[in-house]
Structures are given as structure tokens and as C-alpha cells.
Amino acid sequence: MLDFLKKKNNQEAKSGAGGKAVKKSKAEINRENKEHCIEFTMKKTGWDRKKAEQEIKLAKERTGIKYREYERFHFYKVPAEDQEKVYKEKKAEREFLKKRKKACIRAIAQATGWDEEYAKEQMETSMKEVGCRSYEYDYFGYFDMTLEEQKEAHARYLKSREGRAAKRAKDREKCIDTIMEAKGCDHETAAAEYDDAVARTGCRPDEYLEYEFYNLTPEKQDSILLLSHIKKIRKAINFDRFWYRVFKFKDKTNELLADYTKRKWCVSTEVSFEEFRDLFANSKKVFYKAYDSFGGKGAKAFELNDDNIKDVYDEIQSMGKGMVEEFVVQHHVMNEMSPTAVNTIRIVSMASDEPINEDGDHFKIAWATLKMGGATGCVDNLRGGGVGAAVDLDTGTLCTDAVSDAGKTIYQNHPVTGTKIKGFKIPFFKEAVDMVREIVETKHVGGYIGWDVAITEDGPMLIEGNAIPGPTLLVLPYWATEGRGMKDYMQDQVKYFCEL
């Protein structure tokens, strides 16, 4: 129902003849909602009354949709064969938004010390005055700003969104140009093909190009696990906004999970030279990673000694705000695989207060991939020159060959050391999984979370947590070596609570 009609109904329900309160029956309210829905649909579609009434009736029979929902969801636009699916998705979206708002309120209360009622009041005030959404108020830390500061910050954010929209349009054209070149077709045909793939699979431009969708049948395209599918999983079980913010800022991770990170660290812009020197006095090497970076960008390792420590400090200061950490010395077996970087296992966990499978479990490991340093760079990220291979969860051994970014190159042996990839056994893998379970259960980290774990001589060490672990690390090793898109695998993992 439209807002003005809600207000009208509320006023009528509160006052009758003589100003006395009169409560309308459900039947009366339903008749009014029906009438308004018919008139609304006629106005929007140009249908006559009989046609509008018939279409609404059929939609209600197919889906059980309410009159107010028919209007709100603009159901007159939805083809009959899609109505059941669309209604299910719309209801799930509404439920997700409700849960997300509650999760944001809890996270804000945790971050500020406010009680939840006050956190809700402050958030809703900003939503009204600033125009932000609940997750934006939480994610951007608006609760730490004055109302004017919030308005300025939100205006900058909206401007950046405009830039992203322009980039998406440019990326779309790049995909269309690629199709035209590959197939020799005109722009209109290529655009239609691209738009169909996006509408059907939810692929992003980079995914379309990475997996060369233009060379695949629709069935093969549909078999690939994409970021849009991961978002569905996260919508189903990721409601812990507190840890979402913690993982965004690596210093918070190191602070709250110090028992698992087990190394010295500092924020580069928050220490003097004297503090830096004292903190890393016994360290032979440190690792810098820029804030708000990903994929190994903005990362650099520095050798340390008494003669160069001031030069290292000065260079780090010139690189902007970032995390500086004591360099991790990995297990000798991991070093035999690749000494060019600290190799880490991406372990993805799923956890929820509600059961996540038919056995009633509240925790499980969805998948794991070993990221290894490659021939270039000092990081193990695939986009930073590293390579990756899938891990067998039962044995801790690599069960595929390794691949580089985009899966263009397959390695049976490591490109630097020559160590055989498939069959390589990761030391302390069970202990790494046990550590992840312990963190999730003792720190109450719910949702679909990616954990990067290094292996030292003493066992597993947490490097960082990822609130939005993408599908690439799971898919590429199988796609490149077996042509398997892994959507079927992930659907089996989440079938109890999510349909991809």
C-alpha cells in the first residue's frame, strides 16, 4: 500500500463518528487494500478493471502474494511463469534487510557502548537526515561523526558510486567489443548476448572475460560459481556486522585475535621512529601492507638491520597508512614448496546460530585452497603473481595442479622450486582447521568467512580474516584443470539454507 493510504487508513481506524476510536475489521482492511491494488494496477498498466482484477487474482493463487505486496513489488510487470520465483526472492530480500538492520544495530552497540535502543534511534535519525542505509551507517562508521560530517562523508560516497556506475558501463562496452572481435558480429548482437548472460548468471564484466563466457554455452556459463552466488550465501547467514568491520581494518583483527596472529605489528602512521625501532628491535624482516588494499597490491617486505632501520621507517612512512608486521617465518616444508612468499591456506568457514545442514551442525568448512608465492612478487595472491591449488579437506593434500591468475597457466610443478603440486601434503592442516573452528566458536564469528592461515614450525598462525571471500580461489584450480565451474559443489554445501 502507498504511504498516503497507510496514513489515511490509520486515521480512519483511530476515529469514527464523534471522534471515538473505531477499529476496522480485517475484512474491511482487506477490501480497501484490494480496491486500491486494482486501481493502482489499472493506472500503471492501462488495463481495464476486469483485466487488472483477473491478473491480481491469478497472481495471488500462484504465490499467495498480498495486495500491498503486489503493489510494492510492481508484480504487474512479472511474467506469470516467473511470479512464484520472484515472490520467493522478494520475500527473502525483505527478510534479509530486516536481519541486516538488526545486525547493524548490534554491531553499533558493540562498537560504541550504547544500548541497542539508543543505537537504533541514532541510526534511524541518520537514515532520515543523511539518506544513508543501515549498513552504510555501520560500515562507514557514521556513528563516530557529527550529523554534518555524516552528510559530507555520504555525499563523497554517493559521488564515488557515480564513478563506479560509469566504470561498469565502460566495462560492459569492453565485453561487447570482445564478443564482436571473437565472433565477428555487430554491436547489437554482441550487446544482446552479453546482457543475456548477465541477466541469467549474474556475472560481472571481469568474470565474463576471465572465464571467456563468449566461448561457452549457456549451460556451461550457468555451471560457474560467481560472486553473485557468494552474495546469496552471505545474505543467508552473514549477519555479524561487528566482525565485518573488524576484518576491514587489519589492526582490529590483530588486536582482537592476538592469540592467533602471534606476531608484532603496528599501524605505520601511528608510531614514531623510536617506537618502531623498539618494537622491531629483534626482527630481521618486516612486511608492509597498505590500508584498503587487496590482491597483494601495496605490499612490500623489508630486510631490517641496525644500519638500515631508519631508512626502512622513512620509506614506509612515505607509502601512506598501512600495517607493518613482523615477517612470518614459515614451516620448512612450506618453504620447500615456495620460498618467495609466505604461503597461506584460504580456509572458508560457514557458521550460524541456525543449523546449516541436515545433520543439525552449526559449523563446517566449505573449501580450502593453498595460495603460494610465484615467480614474481613477495605475496601469494593470484593477482599479485602467486599460484593456487585446491586442498582435499579430509587429507590436507593438494588435489589439483596449480594455476595462475585467470587460470591461463597450469603448473604441475612449482615454477620456482620445481616441487610437485598435486599430492603435496600441508603440515599442520588439521590443526589449522581446528584453529579456525576455535576462533569461530569462541569469538562467535558467524557467517561465510575466509581465513588466511600460514604454517610455521610451531603450527598454524592466522594472517587475516576476510568478510567477503570471493569464489575465484575455489573455482580457478578446478576450472583450469577439469573444466568444472564448482557451482554444483557449492550448492551441495549450502543446500540446507540457500539456493544459488
Sequence and secondary structure as in RCSB ss.txt:
>XXXX:A:sequence
MLDFLKKKNNQEAKSGAGGKAVKKSKAEINRENKEHCIEFTMKKTGWDRKKAEQEIKLAKERTGIKYREYERFHF
YKVPAEDQEKVYKEKKAEREFLKKRKKACIRAIAQATGWDEEYAKEQMETSMKEVGCRSYEYDYFGYFDMTLEEQ
KEAHARYLKSREGRAAKRAKDREKCIDTIMEAKGCDHETAAAEYDDAVARTGCRPDEYLEYEFYNLTPEKQDSIL
LLSHIKKIRKAINFDRFWYRVFKFKDKTNELLADYTKRKWCVSTEVSFEEFRDLFANSKKVFYKAYDSFGGKGAK
AFELNDDNIKDVYDEIQSMGKGMVEEFVVQHHVMNEMSPTAVNTIRIVSMASDEPINEDGDHFKIAWATLKMGGA
TGCVDNLRGGGVGAAVDLDTGTLCTDAVSDAGKTIYQNHPVTGTKIKGFKIPFFKEAVDMVREIVETKHVGGYIG
WDVAITEDGPMLIEGNAIPGPTLLVLPYWATEGRGMKDYMQDQVKYFCEL
>XXXX:A:secstr
  HHHHHHHHHHHH  GGG      HHHHHHHHHHHHHHHHHHHH   HHHHHHHHHHHHHHH   HHHHHHTTG
GGS GGGHHHHHHHHHHHHHHHHHHHHHHHHHHHHHH   HHHHHHHHHHHHHHT   HHHHHHTTGGGS HHHH
HHHHHHHHHHHHHHHHHHHHHHHHHHHHHHHHH   HHHHHHHHHHHHHHH   HHHHHHTTGGGS HHHHHTB 
 HHHHHHHHHHH   HHHHHHHHSHHHHHHHTHHHH S EEEGGG  HHHHHHHTTT SEEEEEETT  TTTTEE
EEE  TTTHHHHHHHHHHT SEEEEE     HHHHHH SSS  EEEEEEEE SS  STT  SEEEEEEEEEE  S
SSS   GGGT EEEEB TTT BB S EE GGG  EESB TTT  B TT B TTHHHHHHHHHHHHHHHT  EEEE
EEEEEETTEEEEEEEESS  SHHHHHHHHHHH   BHHHHHHHHTTT   
